[in-house]
Amino acid sequence: MFDWSGLIQIMFADIILSGDNALVIGMVAAGIAPEKRRMVLAVGMGLAAFFRIVFAAGASYIIDIPGILIIGGLLLAWVCWRFYHEIVEFTNNAANPKPADTVEGKDTLLGALFTIAVADISMSLDNVVAVAAIAREDTQLLIFGLIMAIVMMAFFASMIMRFMLRYPWVSYMGLFFLVYLTIVMLYDGVMNLLSSGLLTG
């Protein structure tokens, strides 16, 4: 009998966790030169799909690693720090415009791709751990959750990018949301580590 309850739980988990991954990709793409945005979106979603597949393949082992979410939380904290500096720089550039040939350089593109890669690792880890915890030993549910996460992320990322280009202040809302997710991930990681008994011997 198909586990409809698990299916519904996975759908809600994917809406939330794919949404935050799409938020990162959309935020990064919005800060890149227009002619490079399509490539950044494609690379971001491709990396997210790749990491989800890799983590899903080892989900049964990953989910049992004590404190694994702490690693994901620390990676996401770095992403938040980088976003904060990018938002500040964007605000300064808006107040004091630079010549067009000095605003978007190679380092900006490479930095954007690196930020997306780190965020994809962190959020793919969180997504797969959540879906695997719901699916348990049900391979069909795990595969469904993986496919749905990738499809939803592709839909949300471009939509978020367009919205942020129209309303730049949304960047701060996105940053606050990512900080909240970082705190939750670190808290869950610490709680899992404590419940494992490793810290108490």
DRENKE-803851 format. One record per residue (C-alpha): residue number from 1; residue in three letters; x, y, z. Coordinates in nm, 4 decimals, m for minus. Layout:
<recs>
@pos: NUM | code: ALA | x: X | y: Y | z: Z
...
</recs>
This chain:
<recs>
@pos: 1 | code: MET | x: 0.0000 | y: 0.0000 | z: 0.0000
@pos: 2 | code: PHE | x: 0.1337 | y: 0.3415 | z: m0.0974
@pos: 3 | code: ASP | x: 0.2244 | y: 0.5731 | z: 0.1906
@pos: 4 | code: TRP | x: 0.0086 | y: 0.8796 | z: 0.1164
@pos: 5 | code: SER | x: 0.0885 | y: 1.0333 | z: 0.4535
@pos: 6 | code: GLY | x: 0.4604 | y: 1.0178 | z: 0.3775
@pos: 7 | code: LEU | x: 0.3962 | y: 1.1588 | z: 0.0295
@pos: 8 | code: ILE | x: 0.2149 | y: 1.4635 | z: 0.1722
@pos: 9 | code: GLN | x: 0.4902 | y: 1.5206 | z: 0.4303
@pos: 10 | code: ILE | x: 0.7571 | y: 1.5052 | z: 0.1597
@pos: 11 | code: MET | x: 0.5635 | y: 1.7519 | z: m0.0558
@pos: 12 | code: PHE | x: 0.5528 | y: 2.0062 | z: 0.2270
@pos: 13 | code: ALA | x: 0.9210 | y: 1.9477 | z: 0.3080
@pos: 14 | code: ASP | x: 1.0149 | y: 2.0004 | z: m0.0576
@pos: 15 | code: ILE | x: 0.8111 | y: 2.3205 | z: m0.0837
@pos: 16 | code: ILE | x: 1.0041 | y: 2.4681 | z: 0.2092
@pos: 17 | code: LEU | x: 1.3514 | y: 2.3250 | z: 0.1461
@pos: 18 | code: SER | x: 1.3501 | y: 2.3631 | z: m0.2327
@pos: 19 | code: GLY | x: 1.2177 | y: 2.7140 | z: m0.1875
@pos: 20 | code: ASP | x: 1.5133 | y: 2.8223 | z: 0.0254
@pos: 21 | code: ASN | x: 1.7604 | y: 2.6688 | z: m0.2215
@pos: 22 | code: ALA | x: 1.5848 | y: 2.8510 | z: m0.5038
@pos: 23 | code: LEU | x: 1.6034 | y: 3.1689 | z: m0.2951
@pos: 24 | code: VAL | x: 1.9834 | y: 3.1474 | z: m0.2826
@pos: 25 | code: ILE | x: 2.0154 | y: 3.0773 | z: m0.6550
@pos: 26 | code: GLY | x: 1.7730 | y: 3.3582 | z: m0.7375
@pos: 27 | code: MET | x: 1.9497 | y: 3.6056 | z: m0.5058
@pos: 28 | code: VAL | x: 2.2891 | y: 3.5296 | z: m0.6571
@pos: 29 | code: ALA | x: 2.1613 | y: 3.5443 | z: m1.0155
@pos: 30 | code: ALA | x: 1.9952 | y: 3.8809 | z: m0.9505
@pos: 31 | code: GLY | x: 2.3343 | y: 4.0329 | z: m0.8667
@pos: 32 | code: ILE | x: 2.5039 | y: 3.9128 | z: m1.1847
@pos: 33 | code: ALA | x: 2.5252 | y: 4.0875 | z: m1.5232
@pos: 34 | code: PRO | x: 2.2051 | y: 4.0215 | z: m1.7262
@pos: 35 | code: GLU | x: 2.3832 | y: 3.8224 | z: m1.9977
@pos: 36 | code: LYS | x: 2.5225 | y: 3.5800 | z: m1.7368
@pos: 37 | code: ARG | x: 2.2065 | y: 3.5220 | z: m1.5309
@pos: 38 | code: ARG | x: 2.0736 | y: 3.2357 | z: m1.7410
@pos: 39 | code: MET | x: 2.4039 | y: 3.0510 | z: m1.7039
@pos: 40 | code: VAL | x: 2.4144 | y: 3.1115 | z: m1.3262
@pos: 41 | code: LEU | x: 2.0587 | y: 2.9791 | z: m1.2902
@pos: 42 | code: ALA | x: 2.1419 | y: 2.6707 | z: m1.4983
@pos: 43 | code: VAL | x: 2.4644 | y: 2.5970 | z: m1.3086
@pos: 44 | code: GLY | x: 2.2966 | y: 2.6560 | z: m0.9727
@pos: 45 | code: MET | x: 2.0101 | y: 2.4187 | z: m1.0436
@pos: 46 | code: GLY | x: 2.2441 | y: 2.1657 | z: m1.2011
@pos: 47 | code: LEU | x: 2.4681 | y: 2.1598 | z: m0.8938
@pos: 48 | code: ALA | x: 2.1675 | y: 2.1363 | z: m0.6626
@pos: 49 | code: ALA | x: 2.0338 | y: 1.8402 | z: m0.8603
@pos: 50 | code: PHE | x: 2.3774 | y: 1.6742 | z: m0.8593
@pos: 51 | code: PHE | x: 2.4280 | y: 1.7098 | z: m0.4838
@pos: 52 | code: ARG | x: 2.0753 | y: 1.5882 | z: m0.4116
@pos: 53 | code: ILE | x: 2.1336 | y: 1.2750 | z: m0.6192
@pos: 54 | code: VAL | x: 2.4706 | y: 1.2100 | z: m0.4513
@pos: 55 | code: PHE | x: 2.3326 | y: 1.2624 | z: m0.1003
@pos: 56 | code: ALA | x: 2.0185 | y: 1.0595 | z: m0.1775
@pos: 57 | code: ALA | x: 2.2364 | y: 0.7672 | z: m0.2894
@pos: 58 | code: GLY | x: 2.3967 | y: 0.7627 | z: 0.0548
@pos: 59 | code: ALA | x: 2.0930 | y: 0.8849 | z: 0.2488
@pos: 60 | code: SER | x: 2.0731 | y: 0.5779 | z: 0.4728
@pos: 61 | code: TYR | x: 2.4298 | y: 0.6433 | z: 0.5902
@pos: 62 | code: ILE | x: 2.4165 | y: 1.0244 | z: 0.5995
@pos: 63 | code: ILE | x: 2.1043 | y: 1.0367 | z: 0.8156
@pos: 64 | code: ASP | x: 2.2820 | y: 0.8315 | z: 1.0847
@pos: 65 | code: ILE | x: 2.5851 | y: 1.0637 | z: 1.1114
@pos: 66 | code: PRO | x: 2.5559 | y: 1.2504 | z: 1.4454
@pos: 67 | code: GLY | x: 2.5652 | y: 1.6274 | z: 1.4060
@pos: 68 | code: ILE | x: 2.5630 | y: 1.6202 | z: 1.0242
@pos: 69 | code: LEU | x: 2.3257 | y: 1.9181 | z: 1.0226
@pos: 70 | code: ILE | x: 2.5837 | y: 2.1224 | z: 1.2152
@pos: 71 | code: ILE | x: 2.8106 | y: 2.1025 | z: 0.9102
@pos: 72 | code: GLY | x: 2.5243 | y: 2.2118 | z: 0.6879
@pos: 73 | code: GLY | x: 2.4413 | y: 2.4962 | z: 0.9260
@pos: 74 | code: LEU | x: 2.7995 | y: 2.6237 | z: 0.9283
@pos: 75 | code: LEU | x: 2.8102 | y: 2.6206 | z: 0.5481
@pos: 76 | code: LEU | x: 2.4837 | y: 2.8117 | z: 0.5361
@pos: 77 | code: ALA | x: 2.6179 | y: 3.0635 | z: 0.7904
@pos: 78 | code: TRP | x: 2.9038 | y: 3.1374 | z: 0.5499
@pos: 79 | code: VAL | x: 2.6506 | y: 3.1913 | z: 0.2701
@pos: 80 | code: CYS | x: 2.4601 | y: 3.4397 | z: 0.4909
@pos: 81 | code: TRP | x: 2.7818 | y: 3.6284 | z: 0.5673
@pos: 82 | code: ARG | x: 2.8664 | y: 3.6510 | z: 0.1971
@pos: 83 | code: PHE | x: 2.5153 | y: 3.7643 | z: 0.1079
@pos: 84 | code: TYR | x: 2.5285 | y: 4.0375 | z: 0.3695
@pos: 85 | code: HIS | x: 2.8462 | y: 4.1816 | z: 0.2168
@pos: 86 | code: GLU | x: 2.7032 | y: 4.1544 | z: m0.1355
@pos: 87 | code: ILE | x: 2.3872 | y: 4.3408 | z: m0.0330
@pos: 88 | code: VAL | x: 2.5951 | y: 4.6146 | z: 0.1330
@pos: 89 | code: GLU | x: 2.8142 | y: 4.6413 | z: m0.1777
@pos: 90 | code: PHE | x: 2.5087 | y: 4.6564 | z: m0.4022
@pos: 91 | code: THR | x: 2.3616 | y: 4.9347 | z: m0.1870
@pos: 92 | code: ASN | x: 2.6876 | y: 5.1314 | z: m0.2024
@pos: 93 | code: ASN | x: 2.7112 | y: 5.0880 | z: m0.5789
@pos: 94 | code: ALA | x: 2.3538 | y: 5.2114 | z: m0.6160
@pos: 95 | code: ALA | x: 2.4407 | y: 5.5245 | z: m0.4148
@pos: 96 | code: ASN | x: 2.7760 | y: 5.5755 | z: m0.5937
@pos: 97 | code: PRO | x: 2.7487 | y: 5.4215 | z: m0.9414
@pos: 98 | code: LYS | x: 3.0682 | y: 5.2827 | z: m1.0961
@pos: 99 | code: PRO | x: 3.1599 | y: 5.2767 | z: m1.4664
@pos: 100 | code: ALA | x: 2.9792 | y: 4.9948 | z: m1.6445
@pos: 101 | code: ASP | x: 3.3013 | y: 4.8076 | z: m1.7260
@pos: 102 | code: THR | x: 3.4050 | y: 4.7814 | z: m1.3598
@pos: 103 | code: VAL | x: 3.0845 | y: 4.6600 | z: m1.2005
@pos: 104 | code: GLU | x: 3.0597 | y: 4.3036 | z: m1.3277
@pos: 105 | code: GLY | x: 3.3911 | y: 4.1201 | z: m1.3489
@pos: 106 | code: LYS | x: 3.5192 | y: 3.7662 | z: m1.3667
@pos: 107 | code: ASP | x: 3.5663 | y: 3.7459 | z: m0.9910
@pos: 108 | code: THR | x: 3.2011 | y: 3.8342 | z: m0.9379
@pos: 109 | code: LEU | x: 3.0875 | y: 3.5441 | z: m1.1564
@pos: 110 | code: LEU | x: 3.3268 | y: 3.2937 | z: m0.9986
@pos: 111 | code: GLY | x: 3.2331 | y: 3.4157 | z: m0.6516
@pos: 112 | code: ALA | x: 2.8639 | y: 3.3782 | z: m0.7342
@pos: 113 | code: LEU | x: 2.9119 | y: 3.0218 | z: m0.8592
@pos: 114 | code: PHE | x: 3.1151 | y: 2.9316 | z: m0.5494
@pos: 115 | code: THR | x: 2.8466 | y: 3.0763 | z: m0.3205
@pos: 116 | code: ILE | x: 2.5801 | y: 2.8757 | z: m0.5012
@pos: 117 | code: ALA | x: 2.7887 | y: 2.5572 | z: m0.4760
@pos: 118 | code: VAL | x: 2.8336 | y: 2.5956 | z: m0.0981
@pos: 119 | code: ALA | x: 2.4638 | y: 2.6744 | z: m0.0500
@pos: 120 | code: ASP | x: 2.3637 | y: 2.3797 | z: m0.2699
@pos: 121 | code: ILE | x: 2.5734 | y: 2.1404 | z: m0.0605
@pos: 122 | code: SER | x: 2.4226 | y: 2.2685 | z: 0.2643
@pos: 123 | code: MET | x: 2.0614 | y: 2.2781 | z: 0.1487
@pos: 124 | code: SER | x: 2.0767 | y: 1.9557 | z: m0.0524
@pos: 125 | code: LEU | x: 2.2071 | y: 1.7849 | z: 0.2603
@pos: 126 | code: ASP | x: 1.9219 | y: 1.9277 | z: 0.4662
@pos: 127 | code: ASN | x: 1.6646 | y: 1.8360 | z: 0.1997
@pos: 128 | code: VAL | x: 1.7816 | y: 1.4766 | z: 0.1598
@pos: 129 | code: VAL | x: 1.8067 | y: 1.4200 | z: 0.5363
@pos: 130 | code: ALA | x: 1.4500 | y: 1.5490 | z: 0.5812
@pos: 131 | code: VAL | x: 1.3078 | y: 1.3430 | z: 0.2940
@pos: 132 | code: ALA | x: 1.4984 | y: 1.0291 | z: 0.3976
@pos: 133 | code: ALA | x: 1.3692 | y: 1.0648 | z: 0.7540
@pos: 134 | code: ILE | x: 1.0133 | y: 1.0718 | z: 0.6196
@pos: 135 | code: ALA | x: 1.0572 | y: 0.8013 | z: 0.3541
@pos: 136 | code: ARG | x: 1.2432 | y: 0.5620 | z: 0.5868
@pos: 137 | code: GLU | x: 1.3070 | y: 0.2499 | z: 0.3758
@pos: 138 | code: ASP | x: 1.0603 | y: 0.3441 | z: 0.0999
@pos: 139 | code: THR | x: 1.2772 | y: 0.3933 | z: m0.2096
@pos: 140 | code: GLN | x: 0.9813 | y: 0.5101 | z: m0.4197
@pos: 141 | code: LEU | x: 0.9092 | y: 0.7945 | z: m0.1780
@pos: 142 | code: LEU | x: 1.2760 | y: 0.8929 | z: m0.1669
@pos: 143 | code: ILE | x: 1.2994 | y: 0.9087 | z: m0.5474
@pos: 144 | code: PHE | x: 0.9718 | y: 1.1015 | z: m0.5701
@pos: 145 | code: GLY | x: 1.0963 | y: 1.3537 | z: m0.3147
@pos: 146 | code: LEU | x: 1.4219 | y: 1.3970 | z: m0.5050
@pos: 147 | code: ILE | x: 1.2521 | y: 1.4592 | z: m0.8411
@pos: 148 | code: MET | x: 0.9941 | y: 1.6932 | z: m0.6927
@pos: 149 | code: ALA | x: 1.2626 | y: 1.8984 | z: m0.5154
@pos: 150 | code: ILE | x: 1.4540 | y: 1.9527 | z: m0.8404
@pos: 151 | code: VAL | x: 1.1420 | y: 2.0493 | z: m1.0392
@pos: 152 | code: MET | x: 1.0177 | y: 2.2924 | z: m0.7740
@pos: 153 | code: MET | x: 1.3601 | y: 2.4506 | z: m0.7381
@pos: 154 | code: ALA | x: 1.3789 | y: 2.5162 | z: m1.1131
@pos: 155 | code: PHE | x: 1.0388 | y: 2.6855 | z: m1.0993
@pos: 156 | code: PHE | x: 1.1058 | y: 2.9014 | z: m0.7933
@pos: 157 | code: ALA | x: 1.4607 | y: 3.0196 | z: m0.8752
@pos: 158 | code: SER | x: 1.3793 | y: 3.2173 | z: m1.1902
@pos: 159 | code: MET | x: 1.0639 | y: 3.3581 | z: m1.0324
@pos: 160 | code: ILE | x: 1.2541 | y: 3.4786 | z: m0.7239
@pos: 161 | code: MET | x: 1.5266 | y: 3.6347 | z: m0.9407
@pos: 162 | code: ARG | x: 1.2737 | y: 3.8370 | z: m1.1412
@pos: 163 | code: PHE | x: 1.0975 | y: 3.9510 | z: m0.8239
@pos: 164 | code: MET | x: 1.4217 | y: 4.0636 | z: m0.6611
@pos: 165 | code: LEU | x: 1.5309 | y: 4.2570 | z: m0.9689
@pos: 166 | code: ARG | x: 1.2042 | y: 4.4480 | z: m0.9529
@pos: 167 | code: TYR | x: 1.2104 | y: 4.4961 | z: m0.5739
@pos: 168 | code: PRO | x: 1.5731 | y: 4.5054 | z: m0.4428
@pos: 169 | code: TRP | x: 1.4602 | y: 4.5429 | z: m0.0795
@pos: 170 | code: VAL | x: 1.3449 | y: 4.1801 | z: m0.0948
@pos: 171 | code: SER | x: 1.7145 | y: 4.0855 | z: m0.0644
@pos: 172 | code: TYR | x: 1.7049 | y: 4.1765 | z: 0.3046
@pos: 173 | code: MET | x: 1.3972 | y: 3.9612 | z: 0.3609
@pos: 174 | code: GLY | x: 1.5745 | y: 3.6735 | z: 0.1896
@pos: 175 | code: LEU | x: 1.8822 | y: 3.7245 | z: 0.4069
@pos: 176 | code: PHE | x: 1.6773 | y: 3.7244 | z: 0.7279
@pos: 177 | code: PHE | x: 1.5067 | y: 3.4036 | z: 0.6176
@pos: 178 | code: LEU | x: 1.8420 | y: 3.2361 | z: 0.5468
@pos: 179 | code: VAL | x: 1.9731 | y: 3.3440 | z: 0.8892
@pos: 180 | code: TYR | x: 1.6641 | y: 3.1859 | z: 1.0460
@pos: 181 | code: LEU | x: 1.7219 | y: 2.8617 | z: 0.8520
@pos: 182 | code: THR | x: 2.0863 | y: 2.8622 | z: 0.9641
@pos: 183 | code: ILE | x: 1.9863 | y: 2.8909 | z: 1.3300
@pos: 184 | code: VAL | x: 1.7273 | y: 2.6135 | z: 1.2947
@pos: 185 | code: MET | x: 1.9738 | y: 2.3835 | z: 1.1179
@pos: 186 | code: LEU | x: 2.2451 | y: 2.4410 | z: 1.3792
@pos: 187 | code: TYR | x: 1.9953 | y: 2.3896 | z: 1.6626
@pos: 188 | code: ASP | x: 1.8659 | y: 2.0638 | z: 1.5114
@pos: 189 | code: GLY | x: 2.2227 | y: 1.9471 | z: 1.4574
@pos: 190 | code: VAL | x: 2.3196 | y: 2.0160 | z: 1.8189
@pos: 191 | code: MET | x: 2.0038 | y: 1.8432 | z: 1.9477
@pos: 192 | code: ASN | x: 2.0717 | y: 1.5385 | z: 1.7299
@pos: 193 | code: LEU | x: 2.4297 | y: 1.5272 | z: 1.8530
@pos: 194 | code: LEU | x: 2.3163 | y: 1.5462 | z: 2.2160
@pos: 195 | code: SER | x: 2.0527 | y: 1.2765 | z: 2.1659
@pos: 196 | code: SER | x: 2.3145 | y: 1.0480 | z: 2.0099
@pos: 197 | code: GLY | x: 2.4922 | y: 1.0314 | z: 2.3454
@pos: 198 | code: LEU | x: 2.8364 | y: 1.0991 | z: 2.1965
@pos: 199 | code: LEU | x: 2.8889 | y: 1.4104 | z: 2.4089
@pos: 200 | code: THR | x: 2.7902 | y: 1.2354 | z: 2.7308
@pos: 201 | code: GLY | x: 2.9965 | y: 0.9262 | z: 2.6688
</recs>
